[in-house]
């Protein structure tokens, strides 16, 4: 099986340990284990529990304790509608492996996480791209989607909140998409790994799994919960689909690890504390980013409504990869080039790191832009 190299991951692998100010990070600043245990208020008892955990495979599809905790994040899901995976990336891969065959049609928005178009293409599916355009606030156009679906359409892949734009589909738009999917009996896979990061309200947007009988939601502990090191994600979907996915999962997962499961439970039992910390950080940092963009005449953007990233448009005659490499080498600041997301002319910034990194990094980007503009005259 041939598959296109994963542009964003290749970029991160190459550069994220060679920068001083990482403004490409997509997780809300990661928690230390000490911080997590302090949030539980039970550090000693947790450590005692951990020391007595027998290092077996654990419950294969995830402990019932964990699946019940995850189910509480949804309006109409139960533990039986949840399957644990190796991160959202593992969850998405399992879904495509289960549902998509050569000759099927898969529709994916763009920009999005590359899994959603490269994996189906590698299976021989016909992948149609539904472009997200700046003039439409990077939201999908239902009328354009109608022109892409046919009776071979197996999956419509969405990303809500969107990576990298921070665009957020509301329930009305999601229902429009569902009606189109229902007309051709297609599944709708919604990658909701940034759910919980909305700039308004409690941070949560409505989940696809709660809206549509063939709706699938995926998410993880990485972004909104700041625990990427657990490598734990999940699928929320109809039980019959999960049983079909389990057949494939048996070949590549077994279990996610008994310690991953245990610490994910602790985090979700204290999720209000984690989300309070993270949402405050996101909302404060976005104000900082917004002020910076306002003062940079060569930079513009559609202000994110959710998520941890924004897509910056720059007005300079240089490719995004060259821009980002020079920025790292000369000023130590890391962005992600739009080129690796099929969005040349743009840059992705992650604004969810700690405030000090953002506060020190952005002025250096300004200095770089000023110097680059002078050099390119």
C-alpha positions in Angstrom: 0.0 0.0 0.0 1.4 3.4 -1.0 0.4 6.5 0.9 1.3 10.1 0.6 3.9 11.4 3.3 2.1 13.1 6.2 3.1 16.7 5.6 2.4 18.2 9.0 3.9 15.3 11.0 7.0 15.2 8.8 7.4 19.0 9.4 7.0 18.6 13.2 9.4 15.6 13.3 12.0 17.7 11.6 11.8 21.0 13.4 10.0 20.9 16.7 13.1 20.0 18.7 15.2 22.6 16.9 13.3 25.7 17.8 13.3 28.0 20.9 9.7 29.2 20.7 7.3 26.6 19.5 4.3 28.4 18.0 3.4 25.3 16.0 2.2 23.3 19.0 -1.4 22.2 18.7 -2.1 21.0 22.3 -3.1 23.3 25.1 0.1 23.5 27.1 0.7 19.9 28.4 0.1 19.1 32.0 2.8 17.5 34.1 1.9 14.4 36.1 2.4 16.4 39.3 -0.2 19.0 38.1 -2.7 16.3 37.2 -2.3 14.6 40.6 -2.6 18.0 42.4 -5.9 18.5 40.5 -7.2 15.3 41.9 -6.5 16.3 45.5 -5.5 12.7 46.2 -1.9 12.5 45.3 -0.9 9.9 47.9 -3.8 7.6 47.3 -3.3 7.9 43.5 0.3 7.0 43.8 -0.6 4.0 46.0 -3.2 2.9 43.5 -0.6 3.2 40.7 2.0 1.2 42.5 -0.5 -1.7 42.9 -1.7 -1.8 39.3 -0.8 -5.1 37.7 0.8 -4.4 34.3 -1.6 -6.5 32.3 -3.2 -5.5 29.0 -6.2 -4.3 30.9 -9.7 -4.3 29.5 -9.2 -4.7 25.7 -11.6 -2.0 24.4 -11.1 0.3 27.4 -12.3 0.0 31.0 -16.0 0.6 31.6 -15.0 3.3 34.1 -13.3 5.2 31.3 -15.9 4.6 28.7 -18.6 5.8 31.0 -16.7 9.0 31.8 -16.2 9.6 28.1 -19.9 9.0 27.4 -20.9 11.8 29.8 -19.4 14.3 27.3 -22.2 13.4 24.9 -25.9 14.0 24.9 -27.1 10.5 23.9 -24.1 8.1 24.2 -23.5 5.3 26.6 -20.4 3.3 27.5 -21.5 0.8 24.9 -21.2 3.5 22.2 -17.5 4.2 23.1 -14.4 2.5 21.9 -10.9 3.4 23.1 -8.1 3.9 20.6 -4.5 5.0 20.4 -5.3 8.7 20.2 -7.7 10.3 17.8 -5.3 9.4 15.0 -5.8 5.7 15.8 -9.5 6.2 16.0 -9.7 7.8 12.6 -7.5 5.2 11.0 -9.6 2.4 12.3 -12.8 3.9 11.0 -11.4 4.2 7.5 -10.0 0.7 7.6 -13.4 -0.6 8.5 -15.6 1.4 6.2 -13.7 2.3 3.1 -12.9 0.0 0.1 -11.5 0.6 -3.4 -14.1 2.3 -5.5 -15.9 4.0 -2.7 -16.2 7.8 -2.7 -15.0 9.7 0.4 -15.5 13.5 0.7 -13.1 15.4 2.9 -13.0 19.1 3.8 -9.7 20.9 3.2 -7.8 22.2 5.1 -8.0 19.4 7.7 -5.8 16.7 9.2 -4.3 14.9 6.3 -5.5 11.5 7.5 -9.0 12.3 6.2 -8.0 12.4 2.6 -4.7 10.5 2.3 -5.8 7.3 4.1 -8.9 6.7 2.0 -6.9 7.5 -1.2 -4.4 4.8 -0.2 -7.2 2.3 -0.1 -8.2 3.1 -3.7 -11.2 5.3 -2.8 -12.1 8.2 -4.9 -11.5 11.2 -2.7 -13.4 14.4 -3.4 -12.3 17.6 -1.7 -14.8 20.1 -0.2 -12.7 23.3 0.0 -13.1 25.6 3.0 -12.7 29.2 1.7 -11.6 32.3 3.6 -14.5 34.3 2.1 -16.9 31.8 3.8 -15.1 31.9 7.2 -13.6 28.5 6.3 -17.0 26.8 6.7 -18.2 24.1 4.2 -20.8 25.1 1.7 -23.7 22.6 1.7 -24.6 23.5 -1.9 -21.1 22.6 -3.0 -21.3 19.4 -1.0 -24.4 18.4 -2.8 -22.5 18.4 -6.1 -19.9 16.0 -4.7 -22.0 13.2 -3.2 -23.3 10.3 -5.2 -24.6 6.8 -4.5 -21.0 5.5 -4.0 -20.3 8.0 -1.2 -19.3 6.0 1.9 -18.0 8.7 4.2 -18.1 12.5 4.5 -15.2 13.6 6.7 -15.5 16.8 8.8 -13.3 18.4 11.4 -15.1 20.5 14.0 -13.6 22.6 15.5 -11.4 22.9 12.4 -7.6 22.4 12.3 -6.0 24.7 11.3 -8.5 27.5 10.9 -10.4 27.4 14.2 -13.7 27.6 12.3 -16.7 26.2 14.1 -19.8 24.6 12.5 -23.0 25.3 14.4 -25.8 22.8 14.8 -27.8 24.2 11.9 -25.0 23.7 9.5 -24.3 20.2 10.8 -27.9 19.3 10.2 -27.7 20.6 6.6 -24.7 18.3 6.1 -26.5 15.4 7.7 -29.5 15.7 5.4 -27.1 15.5 2.4 -25.4 12.5 3.9 -28.7 10.8 4.6 -29.8 11.3 1.0 -27.0 9.0 -0.1 -26.8 6.8 3.0 -23.3 8.0 3.9 -21.6 8.0 7.2 -20.4 11.3 8.6 -17.1 11.1 10.5 -16.5 14.3 12.5 -13.0 14.6 14.0 -13.8 16.5 17.2 -10.3 16.3 18.8 -10.6 20.1 19.6 -14.0 19.8 21.1 -14.0 21.6 24.5 -12.0 24.6 23.2 -14.7 27.0 22.0 -14.0 30.6 22.9 -17.6 31.0 24.2 -19.7 29.3 26.7 -18.7 25.9 28.3 -16.3 25.3 25.4 -18.3 22.4 23.9 -19.9 22.2 20.5 -22.6 19.7 19.6 -21.2 16.3 18.7 -22.0 14.5 15.4 -22.6 11.2 17.2 -25.5 12.8 19.0 -27.1 14.2 15.8 -27.1 11.5 13.2 -27.9 7.8 13.1 -24.8 7.3 11.0 -22.7 9.9 12.8 -19.3 9.2 14.2 -17.3 11.4 16.6 -13.6 11.0 17.4 -11.6 12.8 20.1 -8.7 12.3 22.5 -7.0 13.4 25.7 -4.4 15.3 23.7 -5.7 18.8 22.8 -8.4 20.1 25.2 -7.1 17.9 28.1 -3.4 18.6 27.6 -2.4 15.0 28.0 -1.0 14.0 24.6 1.5 11.7 26.4 -1.3 9.3 27.3 -1.9 8.5 23.6 -5.5 7.8 24.3 -8.4 8.6 22.1 -11.9 7.2 21.4 -14.7 6.7 18.9 -18.3 7.5 19.7 -20.6 5.7 17.3 -23.4 3.2 16.9 -22.7 0.0 18.7 -23.0 -2.2 15.6 -20.3 -0.1 13.9 -18.0 -0.4 16.9 -18.3 -4.2 16.7 -17.2 -4.1 13.1 -14.3 -1.8 14.0 -13.3 -4.1 16.8 -12.5 -6.8 14.2 -9.9 -4.5 12.7 -8.8 -3.2 16.0 -7.8 -6.7 17.2 -5.1 -6.8 14.6 -3.3 -3.6 15.5 -4.2 -2.4 19.0 -5.1 -5.0 21.6 -5.3 -2.4 24.4 -4.1 1.2 24.9 -2.3 0.4 28.1 -3.6 0.1 31.6 -1.8 3.2 32.9 -3.1 5.3 30.0 -6.6 4.2 30.9 -6.1 4.8 34.6 -4.7 8.4 34.2 -7.3 9.3 31.6 -10.0 8.3 34.1 -8.4 10.6 36.7 -8.3 13.5 34.2 -11.9 13.1 33.2 -13.1 12.8 36.8 -11.4 16.2 37.2 -12.2 17.6 33.8 -13.8 20.8 35.1 -10.5 21.8 36.6 -8.5 21.0 33.5 -11.0 22.8 31.2 -11.1 25.8 33.4 -7.4 26.1 33.3 -7.2 25.4 29.5 -10.1 27.6 28.4 -8.7 30.6 30.4 -5.4 30.1 28.7 -6.9 29.8 25.2 -9.1 32.9 25.6 -6.3 35.0 27.0 -3.8 33.9 24.4 -6.2 34.5 21.5 -6.6 38.1 22.7 -2.8 38.4 22.5 -2.7 36.9 19.1 -5.6 39.1 17.8 -3.8 42.3 19.0 -0.6 41.2 17.2 -2.4 40.5 13.9 -4.1 43.9 14.1 -0.7 45.5 14.3 0.9 43.5 11.5 0.0 45.0 8.1 1.4 42.0 6.2 -0.6 39.4 8.2 -4.4 38.8 8.2 -6.6 36.0 9.5 -10.1 34.8 10.2 -10.3 34.9 13.9 -10.8 31.4 15.3 -14.0 30.6 17.2 -12.5 27.5 18.7 -9.5 25.2 18.6 -5.8 25.9 19.4 -4.6 27.1 16.0 -5.2 29.9 13.5 -4.4 30.2 9.8 -2.4 33.3 9.1 -2.3 34.8 5.6 0.9 36.7 4.8 1.5 39.2 2.0 5.1 38.5 1.1 6.6 36.9 -2.1 8.0 33.8 -0.5 6.8 30.2 -0.2 5.5 29.2 3.2 8.1 26.5 3.8 11.0 28.9 3.1 9.3 31.5 5.3 9.1 29.0 8.2 12.6 27.6 7.8 14.1 31.1 7.8 12.0 32.1 10.8 13.3 29.1 12.8 16.9 29.5 11.7 17.1 33.3 12.2 14.8 33.8 15.2 14.1 30.4 16.7 10.3 30.7 16.3 8.4 27.8 14.8 5.3 28.0 12.7 3.8 25.3 10.4 3.9 26.2 6.6 0.6 26.1 4.8 2.4 24.1 2.0 2.2 20.9 4.2 -1.6 21.3 4.5 -2.2 22.2 0.8 -2.7 25.8 1.8 0.2 27.6 0.3 0.3 31.3 1.1 -0.7 30.7 4.7 1.0 29.8 8.0 -0.5 27.9 10.9 0.2 29.2 14.4 -0.6 27.3 17.6 -1.6 29.9 20.3 -2.3 27.4 23.1 1.2 27.2 24.6 2.0 29.1 27.7 1.6 32.9 27.6 5.3 33.5 28.0 6.2 31.6 24.8 3.6 33.5 22.8 4.6 36.8 24.3 8.3 36.3 23.5 7.8 34.6 20.1 5.4 37.1 18.4 7.7 40.1 18.6 10.4 38.0 17.1 8.1 37.1 14.2 7.4 40.8 13.8 11.2 41.5 13.6 11.5 38.7 11.0 8.7 40.0 8.9 10.1 43.5 8.9 13.6 42.3 7.9 12.2 39.9 5.3 10.0 42.6 3.7 13.0 44.8 3.4 15.1 42.1 1.8 12.4 41.1 -0.7 11.8 44.6 -2.0 
